[in-house]
Amino acid sequence: MSKPKPARYRTTNWSAYNAALRKRGSLLIWLDKEMAWYAPHEGRPGRPPVFSNAAIQFCL
């Protein structure tokens, strides 16, 4: 058995395609100004964390 050829897609309506790309790329993010970006000092031995857990979760 041979591998089937991949399908070829051609864009015929470029204005609708570009509008769909713009709509898909829009993303609204709300940030809390009170969020602590830097981690508080924990007082334990070893290297202290730089960023807070909330900042890491936001970036993920």
BELTABEL-V641211 format. One record per helix or strand of 3 or more residues. SS is the DSSP state (helix for helix, strand for strand). FROM is the first residue (numbers start at 1). LEN is the number of residues. If there is no record, write none. Layout:
ss | from | len
SS | FROM | LEN
SS | FROM | LEN
This chain:
ss | from | len
helix | 14 | 12
helix | 53 | 7
